[in-house]
């Protein structure tokens, strides 16, 4: 490159048109225009529209293998998960940029990435790169959280349309029957040489300090310490839970009937005799596996741009 010539950076935008906000094309146009207006550097921007989750992950993997500078997932936390997983499997040669465009945006909130589009775009050129842990769950990945029981059952009852239209309130609207049923799950948890018998209504595994859009359960959770937090609630009183979640802003430190521990590896096994009726897990907002699942951490596996003024 000759003296005075601007540096060329490559950017790939991977768009999930089925999640989060509906005005995806307007957002994509705004992102492309933003990069075109940069004076410091030149950007070569490519926009991709995968037809499935599998293809989104494949495209992100190819971008990483080809050492694309910046990969932008456009969608919710599930889309960010897929793109991060693909970049990791491609050798983690690309940096992830996040422009929040989902319904809940747990990952963006936990990284202090602005929810206002113009401010988030500025982070892509003025922010700094930080390394995030990525958890492997069986042959898939988790960036934020895994739920089983109450939260997963409620989420399974929410339609994509209601999720886009109502946001977090869709989960409350759809969840009354599940709240009233108060189903319990009988499990084995295996970690750190311990096998513990558990009966739970809600099992939550989290790597971030935001759950369902709130700073809930684990406000001090770190993204890159090689550990995740495991929470189990054996009894849930609806009004009390709502008080802690909405009024106490997710601070469950003195909520009764829960237990909590931290680990870097975990196996969750159902105590049911019929595996076809094993409970279903949700990972980063998307339905994934029936039990059993095995979780392990890949520490500081991927690079993500965050605001320079705040380090998560």
Phi, psi and omega per residue, in radians:
X1 nan 2.246 -3.092
X2 -1.312 2.723 -3.141
X3 -1.042 2.319 -3.133
X4 1.562 -0.218 3.134
X5 -1.371 2.402 -3.097
X6 -1.306 2.531 3.131
X7 -1.295 2.405 3.101
X8 -1.702 2.196 3.072
X9 -2.022 2.512 -3.121
X10 -1.744 2.403 -3.134
X11 -2.311 2.319 3.012
X12 -2.103 2.250 3.101
X13 -1.852 2.137 -3.141
X14 -1.917 1.996 -2.955
X15 -1.831 2.152 2.957
X16 -1.750 1.841 -3.073
X17 -1.408 -0.089 -3.070
X18 -1.676 -0.050 -3.065
X19 -2.152 2.754 2.994
X20 1.099 -2.454 -3.087
X21 -1.115 2.613 -3.106
X22 -1.527 -0.382 -3.064
X23 -1.516 0.979 -3.061
X24 -1.143 -0.724 -3.088
X25 -1.094 -0.688 3.101
X26 -1.074 -0.732 3.127
X27 -1.160 -0.781 -3.137
X28 -1.069 -0.757 3.109
X29 -1.048 -0.716 -3.140
X30 -1.130 -0.678 3.128
X31 -1.171 -0.801 3.141
X32 -1.064 -0.771 3.122
X33 -1.105 -0.659 3.135
X34 -1.053 -0.820 -3.136
X35 -1.175 -0.572 3.141
X36 -1.178 -0.437 -3.089
X37 -1.561 -0.052 -3.109
X38 -1.237 2.373 -3.099
X39 -1.684 -0.640 -3.055
X40 -1.093 -0.749 -3.087
X41 -2.344 2.795 2.972
X42 -1.720 2.441 -3.138
X43 -2.130 2.325 2.999
X44 -1.773 1.947 -3.003
X45 -1.907 2.291 3.068
X46 -2.151 2.315 3.134
X47 -1.899 2.229 -3.115
X48 -2.097 2.474 -3.119
X49 -2.123 1.467 -3.137
X50 -1.125 2.582 -3.117
X51 -1.580 -0.112 -3.109
X52 -2.747 2.915 3.078
X53 -1.093 -0.688 3.136
X54 -1.062 -0.737 -3.135
X55 -1.219 -0.630 3.107
X56 -1.045 -0.785 3.118
X57 -1.127 -0.712 -3.141
X58 -1.101 -0.750 -3.140
X59 -1.135 -0.678 3.106
X60 -1.159 -0.679 3.098
X61 -1.102 -0.767 3.126
X62 -1.113 -0.663 3.102
X63 -1.084 -0.720 3.136
X64 -1.176 -0.769 3.099
X65 -1.018 -0.680 -3.135
X66 -1.454 0.074 3.072
X67 1.003 0.739 2.976
X68 -1.067 2.399 -3.058
X69 -1.136 -0.816 -2.988
X70 -2.409 2.284 3.097
X71 -2.087 2.203 -3.091
X72 -1.980 1.971 2.993
X73 -1.446 2.254 3.091
X74 -1.941 1.858 -3.083
X75 2.832 -2.806 -3.123
X76 -1.544 -2.882 -3.112
X77 -1.093 -0.578 3.092
X78 -1.118 -0.676 3.099
X79 -1.170 -0.736 3.098
X80 -1.062 -0.732 3.094
X81 -0.988 -0.877 -3.097
X82 -1.052 -0.768 -3.111
X83 -1.184 -0.739 3.095
X84 -1.090 -0.717 3.114
X85 -1.081 -0.774 3.127
X86 -1.110 -0.765 3.109
X87 -1.070 -0.720 3.114
X88 -1.088 -0.824 -3.135
X89 -1.159 -0.385 3.099
X90 -1.529 0.117 3.075
X91 1.817 0.091 3.115
X92 0.987 0.675 -3.139
X93 -1.524 -0.195 -3.127
X94 -1.936 2.677 3.042
X95 -1.695 2.506 3.118
X96 -1.608 2.340 2.988
X97 -2.000 2.427 -3.073
X98 -2.100 2.147 2.979
X99 -2.027 1.789 -2.990
X100 -0.958 2.200 -3.116
X101 -2.579 0.316 3.115
X102 -1.728 -2.922 -3.132
X103 -1.496 -0.767 -3.018
X104 -1.878 -0.696 3.057
X105 1.051 0.815 3.120
X106 -1.047 -0.789 -3.061
X107 -1.111 -0.819 -3.139
X108 -1.064 -0.769 -3.125
X109 -1.119 -0.707 -3.109
X110 -1.217 -0.371 3.120
X111 -1.721 0.106 -3.124
X112 1.105 0.415 3.082
X113 -1.342 2.229 -3.091
X114 -1.025 2.490 3.083
X115 -1.448 -0.309 3.069
X116 -1.331 2.191 -2.998
X117 -0.972 -0.832 -3.096
X118 -1.043 -0.694 3.134
X119 -1.235 -0.666 3.100
X120 -1.129 -0.660 3.111
X121 -1.104 -0.690 3.111
X122 -1.050 -0.595 3.110
X123 -1.062 -0.527 -3.115
X124 -1.167 -0.375 -3.140
X125 -2.020 -0.351 -3.113
X126 -1.962 -0.173 -3.098
X127 -1.365 3.115 3.087
X128 -2.124 2.815 -3.089
X129 -1.566 2.335 3.037
X130 -2.217 2.667 -3.109
X131 -1.653 2.388 3.137
X132 -2.031 2.555 2.976
X133 -1.265 2.650 3.027
X134 -2.313 2.211 3.135
X135 -1.660 2.392 3.035
X136 -1.649 2.240 3.121
X137 -2.082 1.856 -2.966
X138 0.929 -2.093 3.122
X139 -1.818 0.352 3.130
X140 -2.117 -2.956 -3.046
X141 -2.422 2.746 3.112
X142 -2.330 2.266 3.113
X143 -1.834 -0.517 -3.031
X144 -2.130 -1.201 -3.021
X145 -2.682 2.726 3.006
X146 -2.164 2.339 3.097
X147 -2.178 2.618 3.080
X148 -2.546 2.423 -3.122
X149 1.681 -2.388 -2.962
X150 -0.916 -0.942 -3.075
X151 -1.137 -0.705 3.126
X152 -1.189 -0.710 -3.134
X153 -1.124 -0.710 3.103
X154 -1.132 -0.785 -3.129
X155 -1.070 -0.612 3.130
X156 -1.139 -0.404 -3.111
X157 -1.579 -0.048 -3.111
X158 -1.604 2.220 3.095
X159 -1.366 2.605 3.104
X160 -0.968 -0.656 -3.132
X161 -1.120 -0.794 3.113
X162 -1.149 -0.602 3.109
X163 -1.114 -0.745 3.126
X164 -1.207 -0.656 -3.033
X165 -1.394 -0.709 -3.017
X166 -1.839 -0.238 -3.111
X167 1.145 -2.509 -3.107
X168 -1.006 -0.464 -3.135
X169 -1.164 -0.349 3.106
X170 -1.090 -0.595 -3.129
X171 -1.200 -0.622 3.104
X172 -1.224 -0.773 -3.120
X173 -1.044 -0.700 -3.049
X174 -1.521 -0.168 -2.912
X175 -1.753 0.052 -3.020
X176 -1.085 -0.794 -3.121
X177 -1.103 -0.644 3.133
X178 -1.215 -0.696 3.053
X179 -1.001 -0.823 -3.066
X180 -1.184 -0.557 -3.118
X181 -1.224 -0.618 3.082
X182 0.903 0.918 -3.120
X183 -1.224 2.458 3.075
X184 -1.905 2.647 3.122
X185 -2.131 2.355 3.136
X186 -1.774 2.113 -2.995
X187 -2.338 2.862 2.818
X188 -1.952 2.340 2.995
X189 -1.991 2.180 -3.114
X190 -2.040 2.094 -3.136
X191 -2.808 2.550 3.020
X192 0.874 0.708 3.131
X193 1.320 0.173 -3.113
X194 -2.002 2.426 2.984
X195 -2.101 1.944 -3.072
X196 -1.996 2.432 3.106
X197 -1.494 2.333 -3.017
X198 -2.448 2.420 2.948
X199 -2.105 2.108 -2.993
X200 -2.462 2.633 2.993
X201 -1.706 -0.401 3.140
X202 -2.574 2.116 3.020
X203 -2.015 2.197 -3.125
X204 -2.235 2.259 3.035
X205 -2.084 2.155 -3.031
X206 -2.353 2.524 3.076
X207 -2.002 -0.009 -3.128
X208 -2.229 2.967 3.134
X209 -1.674 0.230 3.086
X210 -2.191 2.261 3.069
X211 -2.253 2.212 -3.135
X212 0.901 0.638 3.059
X213 1.535 -0.104 -3.129
X214 -1.952 2.690 2.994
X215 -1.350 1.436 -2.941
X216 -2.068 2.628 3.023
X217 1.173 -0.918 -2.988
X218 -2.281 1.199 -3.056
X219 -1.106 -0.400 -3.115
X220 -1.749 0.162 -3.084
X221 -1.046 2.395 -3.136
X222 -1.825 2.600 -3.121
X223 -1.437 -0.283 -2.952
X224 -2.487 0.613 3.119
X225 -1.756 0.124 3.090
X226 1.337 0.262 -3.096
X227 -2.335 2.831 2.957
X228 -2.384 2.790 -3.119
X229 -1.764 2.493 3.124
X230 -2.104 2.158 3.134
X231 -2.099 2.419 3.077
X232 -2.353 2.299 3.072
X233 -2.012 2.144 -3.118
X234 -1.655 -0.291 3.069
X235 -2.447 2.383 -3.122
X236 -2.324 2.053 3.026
X237 -1.699 2.132 -2.977
X238 -0.941 -0.976 -3.052
X239 -1.141 -0.666 3.124
X240 -1.160 -0.730 3.120
X241 -1.090 -0.779 3.131
X242 -1.102 -0.638 3.107
X243 -1.073 -0.855 -3.118
X244 -1.160 -0.664 -3.049
X245 -1.301 -0.811 -3.039
X246 -1.638 -0.769 -3.094
X247 -1.415 -0.744 3.111
X248 -1.491 0.082 3.079
X249 0.988 0.680 3.048
X250 1.454 0.154 3.106
X251 -1.453 1.736 -3.077
X252 -1.772 0.325 -3.035
X253 -1.013 -0.641 -3.135
X254 -1.941 0.431 3.054
X255 -1.381 2.265 -3.114
X256 -1.333 2.834 3.002
X257 1.297 0.389 3.053
X258 -2.202 2.668 3.018
X259 -2.234 2.738 -2.970
X260 -2.586 2.421 2.987
X261 -2.642 2.908 3.128
X262 -2.117 2.560 -3.124
X263 -2.779 3.045 3.095
X264 -2.007 -0.185 3.077
X265 -2.517 2.509 -3.104
X266 -2.702 2.410 2.982
X267 -2.043 2.277 3.130
X268 -1.988 2.122 -3.068
X269 -2.188 2.318 3.068
X270 -1.342 2.524 3.069
X271 -1.603 0.125 3.056
X272 -1.245 2.603 3.089
X273 -1.403 -0.519 -3.126
X274 -1.710 1.950 -3.098
X275 -1.179 -0.422 -3.129
X276 -1.199 -0.269 3.121
X277 -1.900 0.197 3.090
X278 -1.067 2.572 -3.138
X279 -1.098 2.650 -3.126
X280 -1.707 2.407 3.092
X281 -1.698 2.695 2.972
X282 -2.106 2.340 -3.112
X283 -2.118 2.124 3.129
X284 0.869 0.714 3.028
X285 1.559 -0.088 -3.121
X286 -2.047 2.535 3.107
X287 -1.187 2.336 -3.124
X288 -2.234 -1.739 -2.898
X289 -1.835 2.630 2.760
X290 -1.398 2.681 3.088
X291 -1.118 2.665 0.149
X292 -1.493 2.763 3.010
X293 -2.327 2.602 3.052
X294 -2.115 2.264 -3.061
X295 -2.083 2.320 3.039
X296 -2.503 2.685 -3.036
X297 -1.681 2.380 2.857
X298 -1.836 1.840 -2.999
X299 -1.331 2.376 3.111
X300 0.861 0.886 -2.976
X301 -1.423 -0.515 -3.042
X302 -2.383 2.740 3.129
X303 -1.842 2.352 3.136
X304 -2.321 2.450 3.087
X305 -1.404 2.273 3.108
X306 -2.271 2.831 3.133
X307 -1.035 2.399 -3.096
X308 -1.148 -0.469 -3.086
X309 -1.353 -0.272 -3.089
X310 -2.375 2.175 3.084
X311 -1.859 2.102 -3.084
X312 -1.193 nan nan
